[in-house]
Amino acid sequence: MISYSDSHDIDSKQLLALFEQADWAGGRSSHDIQRMLSETDVLISAWYGTKLVGIGRVLTDYVYRASIWDVIVDVNYQDQDIGKGLMQRILGHATLDQVELFWLCTRRYQGFYASLGFSDKEQTGMVWDRRKQPPLSSV
Ligand SMILES: CC(C)(COP(=O)(O)OP(=O)(O)OC[C@H]1O[C@@H](n2cnc3c(N)ncnc32)[C@H](O)[C@@H]1OP(=O)(O)O)[C@@H](O)C(=O)NCCC(=O)NCCS
């Protein structure tokens, strides 16, 4: 049976292993993940016993905007409604109940998010990737 938690106390090794499954999250370090966990506003994880099988996290001002990041379900546990369970717990989280607009990026899973009520008609995202920029001179 799958259980869900909103605790930020997650073993970074288990999280690292989950991130390694996604091309967009590979190569992250345990040190950076620890900092990411402590600075994330809302984090929902899914567990099969003591095994971490899914995660999703939110950065927000708690009123106007919230962005959803790093939604991932372990490949061996996909198609069992765990991704839906994570997203329902994010969108229904008590601390986010005033948030007007949730935003996320996805390359391949528009159908999954559309089934949860997300629309790709409203906005176009743009990205500034530090790894692809020339070094910034100090201002
Ligand atoms: C996207 C992801 C989180 C979905 O999690 P999941 O646990 O496999 O999905 P669920 O079983 O909860 O599916 C929920 C619903 O979405 C549907 N769905 C899932 N993937 C879908 C897709 N690619 N296209 C359309 N519908 C999809 C399911 O059929 C299900 O519909 P139902 O409720 O009518 O049965 C998971 O596939 C994943 O981790 N992918 C790799 C990581 C990744 O790239 N994430 C995207 C980051 S933006």
The ligand as a Gaussian input file, in Angstrom:
#p B3LYP/6-31G(d) Opt

LIG

0 1
 C        4.338000      11.759000     -15.275000
 C        4.321000      10.791000     -14.093000
 C        4.653000      11.560000     -12.824000
 C        2.892000      10.184000     -13.966000
 O        2.847000       9.383000     -12.784000
 P        2.059000       8.003000     -12.753000
 O        2.020000       7.570000     -11.328000
 O        2.645000       7.045000     -13.725000
 O        0.617000       8.446000     -13.273000
 P       -0.785000       7.976000     -12.692000
 O       -0.808000       6.481000     -12.620000
 O       -1.074000       8.700000     -11.425000
 O       -1.773000       8.480000     -13.828000
 C       -2.866000       9.340000     -13.513000
 C       -3.704000       9.542000     -14.733000
 O       -2.955000      10.181000     -15.769000
 C       -2.947000       9.377000     -16.936000
 N       -1.622000       9.486000     -17.545000
 C       -0.422000       9.115000     -17.022000
 N        0.578000       9.387000     -17.884000
 C       -0.021000       9.953000     -18.969000
 C        0.439000      10.466000     -20.210000
 N        1.761000      10.455000     -20.519000
 N       -0.460000      10.965000     -21.088000
 C       -1.790000      10.968000     -20.805000
 N       -2.304000      10.515000     -19.631000
 C       -1.432000      10.015000     -18.757000
 C       -3.225000       7.967000     -16.449000
 O       -3.791000       7.181000     -17.491000
 C       -4.194000       8.229000     -15.330000
 O       -5.484000       8.451000     -15.849000
 P       -6.814000       7.880000     -15.083000
 O       -6.847000       8.578000     -13.741000
 O       -7.922000       8.255000     -15.993000
 O       -6.574000       6.409000     -14.953000
 C        5.281000       9.615000     -14.325000
 O        4.988000       9.021000     -15.561000
 C        6.743000       9.993000     -14.280000
 O        7.333000      10.066000     -13.211000
 N        7.365000      10.177000     -15.432000
 C        8.814000      10.414000     -15.503000
 C        9.242000      11.685000     -14.847000
 C        8.873000      12.904000     -15.598000
 O        9.410000      13.152000     -16.676000
 N        7.937000      13.698000     -15.018000
 C        7.450000      14.902000     -15.618000
 C        8.034000      16.118000     -14.971000
 S        7.295000      17.578000     -15.598000

